[in-house]
Amino acid sequence: MHSHLSFENPPALPHEVVVETLERALRDRSAEGEAAGVLVGTALNDDDAEFVEHWCVQVGTRAVSGSPLLGLAGLCLGHTARRFGRLGDDGLALVKSLAARAESDPTDVDGRALDGFDDVRSFLHLW
């Protein structure tokens, strides 16, 4: 008998839950795992583009060096660009910065930031 593993994207959660979870993770690294799922669910499924981008930028600017949330924030900015067809100036600057950091030091920001940057370039036809 074979067991089949399946993956489901996390759902979008109410904004107050997203804010509380992400703020907690930015104060306490032990909460980063839960925050990762919340950020991905928000980026993939929340229909409020400004809210999604705001929290990607918050996480990407406030998480500490070496946090997996940094690369994930870059990746989620790529999802945001794909879904909504735009990013504000802060989101654009951050996704570019996170990708540059990932290229120069993958122990600072992981390679998912490069994937997010590629998505932004592809979907927004930039750089």
Disulfide bonds with the S-S distance in Angstrom:
none
